Amino acid sequence: MGLRQLFESYDKKVLRSHFKHLYAVARADGDVESEEVELLIRLAEKFHMPGSEVTAIIKNPESVTDKTPKSRRERIEHLYDLVTVMLVDDRIDERELVLCKSFASKLGVLDNDVDPMVRDLIEKAMRGEASEKAVEETLIKYR
């Protein structure tokens, strides 16, 4: 395997892991709403994931190994995506919030920053702030 294939393979594993986490947030309240499904489909398309791969992850999420992105920017982007999935049905379910905070910790957010960062990202998402702007502001605020 060449160096390019190695990086592509790693990136694909990170995206599969991220999609698994997005799906976990969507189903955390026990019910995957149509809005959540639509958002998951849009995100899968953004990640260039074929439908067969999405279906495989949904059917067997445990088969996907957790992989954390290497860059801080990408970790915050993933957290913003998770918050967006949590909010897509216009309500914050406590189970989804707890899971988002858990993923924030797994993504390397410092314990003291988890609550305020997730709260800030929720506010940005609720205002409809573009992902790029929300991530950039979060990177600056939480160094």
N, C-alpha and C positions, 0 to 999 in steps of 0.2 A: 504494500500500500504506500503510495506516494505521500508527500507532505500535504499536498492539497486535499487529497482524499481523507487524510487523518483529520484535518481541520473541519472539513465538511461533515465528516462523521461525528465529531464532537459537537458541532453546532446543531446537527440534527437531533442528537441525544438531548441537548439542552432544550430545544424547542418541544420535543416529545414530552419531556419532564414538565415543562411549563404548561403545556396543554393539559396534562394530567392534573396539575394543580388548579388550573382554571375550571376544569370539569368538577373537581372536588368542591370548590367554592359554590358552583352552580347547584350541586346536589346536597350541600350541607344542611339546608333547611328541609330536606326530605322530599322536595318537589322541584324538578327542573322545568321552569316556566318556558313558554314559547319564546319570550324575549331573550332569555338566557341561551336557548338553543340557537337563535338567530345570531346573537353576538359570538357564540362559540364558532359557528360556521364562518363568520366574517374573519375572526382571528385566525382560524385554521387556513383560510385562503391567504391571509396576510403572511403567514408562515410558510406558504407553499406546501402545505400538507395535503396529500391526496385523501380523498374520502375514505378509502380502504384503511388508511393509517388511523384516521380519526375514529372510525368504527371500531378498530382493534383496541384502541386506547380506552374507549368508552366501555367496551365489553369486558376488558380485563386491565384496569388501570394498574394493578399490582405488578403487571409484567414490565412496566416501565421503571427503569432505575432513575432515582432522583439525581439530577445534575444541576449544579449551581453555576450560573454564568460567571465568567472570570472578571468581567469589568463591572465596576460599581454602577456605571450608567445603565448597563443592561439589567442589573439586579433591580434598580429603581423602576425601570421600564416594566419589568415583570410584575413588580408590586402594584404599579398603577393599573396594569391590565387586570390584576386580581380584584382590586377595588372597583374597577369598572364593571366587572361581572357581578360583584356583590350588589351594585347599585342599579343594575339594568332594569329590575322590576320595581323601581322607585320606592324601595323600602330596605332597611337594614335589619336583617335577621341576626340575632345575637350569635347563633352558631356560625354564620358566615363571617361575622366580624372577628370572632375568636380564631377562626381558621386563617383569616387574612393576617392577623397579628402573629400567629404561629409561623406562617410562611415568611413574614417579615424577618423574624428571628433567624429562620433557616437561611434566608438570603443575606445574612450578615449584618442586619441592622442592630445597633447597640441596644441593649435592654432599655436604657433610659430614653431612647429615641423612638422605640416601637410605637407607643401610644400617640405621641404628638405627630409623628410622621404619618401614620395611618390616618389620623384625624385630618391633617393638612391635605393629604391626597384625596380623602373623601370630599372635603370642601372644594377642592379644585375640580374634581370630576363632576360634582353636583352643579358647579357653575358652567360646566361644559368646556373647561379649559383644554386646549389641545395637549395631547400627550407630550410632545416635545417640550413645550413651555413648562408644563407641570414638572416634568423630570428635571429640566435645567434648574428651575427654582429650588427644587428639593435637593439637588446636588450641592447647590450653593449654601442653602440653609443648614443642612446636616453634613458637615464636613467630617 
